[in-house]
Amino acid sequence: MNDSAFDRVQTRRAGAPVVAVAFAAVICGAGCGASDKKTTDVKPPQGVLPEVLNHEDCREAGGKTDALDTNSDGKPDIRRYFDSAGHEVCRIADVNHDGKPDLYEYFDASGAVRRREYCYDDTGVVNAIEYYEGGKLVRRELDLSGRHRIDTWDWFDPSAPVDAKTGRPSHPVRRERDTSGDGHVDQWWTWNGNQVSIAFDKNGDGNPDPSSAIAFGGDSGVGAGPPPPGSSPPPSASIPASPAVSDGGLR
């Protein structure tokens, strides 16, 4: 799924007409994600970055389930799960209508989104997880390498303006990346307005090398030349096109 298609995961879900169909018609037998184990949105200890993409089950809500057809093709592409009190707990959406889930959404007691999981390619597993507080995006975990583990961590300012189409800020405030897959962060991205600075750990000591930092955007003109491979950020630094793209394939 490319960047624009990823953004349409939210806009098409929010804007499409919702027509209920028989519950017996289901989207598919298996969801994306290697595990259906129930998880909670507990924050990792300070300084510890999780590497496992844990899929949260979206079936045992204790109440009714609705199967919905958003494109009137006679096939359900959204399933909504409610608790015994009638509150929606989670939903599963097949955005591209290929019979497989692309988006999982989870809601708190007030009805605000608390978590989103995305399958943005055809691997059948969760590639990105977003965490929300009070309905505001605060953190995101990504698998950009296709190794089926987290290698990119984003943090967001919940008070930042959001894009009207996606409901998310245009970029994080900071990002950490493990581009080598050895379990150690080796890139640090920091945003200052439209300018992003990237520092690298090239000597393997676990810290940014002082002379390695490059910057893009803004009015500084820094970083005008070609960046090192795997470091060049497109404008908005959002979601990657696919795990097959280069390490810098972010928007």
N, C-alpha and C positions, 0 to 999 in steps of 0.2 A: 504494500500500500504506500503510495507516495505521500509527500507532505500535505498536499491539498486534500487528498483522499482521507488522510488521517483526521484533518480538521473537520471533514464532512461527517465523520463518525458522530460528532456531537450535533452539528447543525441539522443533518438529515433526521436524526433521532428526535430532535426537539421540534422540527417543523413539519414532519410528515404527518398526514392524517392517520389516525389510529382507528382501525376497524376491528372489532372483536370477532374471532372465529372460534370454532369448536376447540375445546381444550385437548381433545384426543389427538388433534394434529399437532405434532411437535416439530421443532426446528431441526434437531439432530439428536442422535443418541449420546454423543460424547462432546464435552466442552473442551476449549483450549486450556492448556495447563496440565502439568504432569501429575498434579495431586489435587484431590477434592477435599483435603483436610481443612477443617475450619481454622481460620486464623483470626487474629485480632490486630488492630492497628497500634500495637505497642511500639513506642519509639525505641530505637536501639540505644544502648548506653553511650554516654558522651565519648566521642572519638572512635567509636566502632561503626563501621559501615557494613551493612548486611550484603551478602553476595548471593543469597538464594532468592529466587523469584517464587514466592509462595502464593499459589492460587487459593482464594477463599471460596468455599462452597457456596452456591447460590441455589439451593433447592429445599433445604429443610427449614422453612419459615414458620410452619405450624398452622398456616391458614390457607386461603384459596390461592389458586394460580390462574392467571389469564394468559391466553395465547392470542397474540394480536397480529394483524396483517396490515402493514403500513403502505404497501404499494398495490394493494387490491389485485394480487395475482393468485389469490386463493391459497397461498402458503404462509403460515405464520412466520414472522421474522423477529418478533419480540415476545419474550415470556416475562411476566411480572409475578413476583412472589410476595404474598402478604402474610402478616402474622395474624394471630387469632383475633386481634382487635381491629383488623382491617387496615393496618398501616403497611404501606409498601416497604419491604425490607431490601429487596434487590431486584434487578432485571438483567436479562441476557438479550443482546441484540445481534442479529445477523445483518450487518449494514450493507454488505455488497451482494447479498442474496445468493450466496453460493452454498447455502445449507449448513454453514459452520459459524459458530459465534465469533464475532469480532470485538465485542465490547461487553464488559460486565460493569454494572453500576450498583453501588451499595449506599443505603440511606440511613441516617440516624433517626432518633425518635421524633425529631421535629420535622422530618421529611427532607432535610438538606443532604446533599451528596456528601459522603464521608470518604469514599474510595472509588477509584475507577481502574479497571484492568483492560489492557488492549492487546489484541492479536493483530499486529499491523503487517504481517506477511502470511505466507501459506504453510508455515512450519507446524501449526496446530498447537503452539504453546504460547503462554503469555510472554510478551516482549517488553511491556512497560506497565508500571503501577504508579498511580497518582494518589496522594494522600491529602485530604481536605480537613480543615478545622473551621467549623461554623459555615460550611459551604464554600470556603476560600481555599484555593490550592496553596499548599505550603511545601510540599516535597514530592519528588518524582525519582523513580528508579528505572533504569533502562538497560536492556541487553542490546548493545549495538554490534557486538562481534559475532552473534549467532552461537555463542558457546553455551547458551541456556543458563547463564548466571549473570548477575548484575555487574556491569563494568562502568556505569555512569550514574552519578548521583547529582540531582539538581535541588536547589533550595530557592523558594520564591518568597517575595514580600506579599503577604496577604492583603495589604492595603494598596498595592499597585493597581493602576487601571487595567481593565481586562478588555480583550478583543470582543466585539459584539457578536462575532460569529462563533468563536471557540469557547468563550467564557473563561479564558486563561490569560495571564499576563503575556506580553509579547516575548519575554525572555526571563530566565532566572536571574537572581542576584549573584549567585555563584554556582560553580559546577566543579566536581572532582571526577577524574577519570582514571581507570586502569586500562591503558591501551595495550599493554603487553600480555595481560591475562595471568600475571603472576601473583595476583592478590594484593598488590601494593599500588596505591595511587601514584601516578607519575605525571599528571597534568592538573593544573589549578586554573580555572577560568573565573574572572571577576568582571562584573559589569559596572560601569559608571555612566549612567544615561545610555546613549547609543554606542559608547565605546566599550569594547571588551579587551581585557588583557589576559594573556595566557602564559603561564610559567611552566617550565618543564623540569623533571628530574632526570638528567642525562647520566649522572654518575652513580645512580642506584642507592643513594644514601637515605632515600625516603623524604627528602626535603626539596623545595624548589631551588633550582640553581639561580643565584642572583643575576647572572648575565644572560639567562635564557629567555627572559620575558619579552614577548612581542605584543603589540596592540593593534587593533583594527577599529575603524569607524571613528565617529566624532570628528573633531576639527584638528586633531594633533598631527595627522599625516604620518604617524608612526605605523610601521608595518606596511608601507605602501608596496614593498617588493613582494615577490612570491614567498609565502610562508613555508615552513618545513612540512614535509608530507604528514598528513593526518592531523593538521592543526587548523586549517583554514575554516573559519565559521561563516556560513552564509548569514544574511542579515538578522534573522529573528531568533535563531538558536532554539528551535522548538523540537519536533520529533523527527527522527531519521526516516529516510525513504525506505530502507530495509537493512537487515544485518549485513548485507553484501556490500553496502557502500563503504567508502573509506572512512577512517576514524573522524575526519572532519565533516562528514556528511550530515550536519545538523542545521536546523533552521530555528 
